[in-house]
Amino acid sequence: MKKILMVPALLVAAWTAPLAVSAADLANGRALVEKYNCASCHGKDYNSPIDPGYPKLAGQHADYLKHALTAYRRGDTAMNGRNNAIMSAQAKPLTDRDINDIAAYLHSLPGSLVLRK
């Protein structure tokens, strides 16, 4: 009987564990975007950049944000790197975890990106 009850308990624990991690990641992501002052270029809501050439970050796909930040961190001398003086300087000190947290936080925000027309 104990084994029968143990299986559902383990399944519930496995299912809810990522939810707890996600909350911590979002909080750290928020702290990082504030620390690096991303709003100064991308707008206080991360949805209204100061220049039309700058991307809207709120609601953006997390995998895209991770790829972009990783590419800026690599710089233009590495394969799949990006070159932008401001973004490269901002991304250089970020760890992989920092990038994941920032991407998760920005993805969680309401955005005005159009997914389908």
Secondary structure, 3 states (H helix, E strand, C coil): CHHHHHHHHHHHHHHHHHHHHHHHHHHHHHHHHHHCCCHHHHCCCCCCCCCCCCCCCCCCCHHHHHHHHHHHHHCCCCCCCCCCHHHHHHHCCCCHHHHHHHHHHHHHCCCCCCCCC
